Amino acid sequence: MTDDLYLAIGKIVRAVAEIDDILTLAISQLITVSESKTAVLLGRMQISRKIAVARMLAKMHDPDVSEIFTKVFEQPFSDIIDLRNALAHGTLLGVTEGGDLYFESPEIERTEGEAVVARARGWPISSILGWASQMDAYIQFFETGLQVQELRQGPSRREMQGHPKGRKKSNTQKHSGNPEG
C-alpha cells in the first residue's frame, strides 16, 4: 500500500466523522434542541441509524426538508459509509491482482454449524483514491444541503491542527516517504 492510499483512507474516515457531526447539527435543528443535548440523546448511534432518524424527523417537519434529506443521502453516500466501516472496523485481507483492496467485515454474515462466516468485500484502489479526493466537496455538500453552515462557523469550531510537538518534529525531520530515505 502506498502513502497516497493511506492518506486517502484517512481522508475518508475523517470526512465521514465530520459528516456525522453535520448530521447531529441537522437533527438538533429539526428537533429544536441544542447540539450538546442532541449529542447526549443520540449517544454513539451508528451513522446509518442516525440517517434513518433524520429522515423520519424531516418527514415530520416539512415535505421540502424531507426532500433535502432524501437528496443528500442518496446511494453514493451509503457506498462511502460501507467503505468507511470496512476501513475503520474491518480487517485488511490484502490487495488483489486486479487492484482491489479487500476487507473482512467485523459483522457476522451467518453461521454454519460451529463456524462463523464473515463477509469480505473489495473496492478498487482507484475508487478509494477518487472518493477521497471528493470528500471535501461531500462535506460542503452536506453542510449546505442540511443548512448548517452558520452552526459550523461557531467559535467552538476550529480546524484540526497537529500538536505543537508533532509539528516541530515534522518540520525538522527529513523523510521522503521512501524507506531508503
GIUR-V363846 format. One record per helix or strand. SS is the DSSP state (H for helix, E for strand). FROM is the first residue (numbers start at 1). LEN is the number of residues. If there is no record, write none. Layout:
ss: <SS SS>
from: <FROM FROM>
len: <LEN LEN>
//
This chain:
ss: <H H H H H E E E H H H>
from: <3 35 47 63 75 91 100 115 125 149 164>
len: <28 8 15 10 15 5 13 10 21 4 9>
//
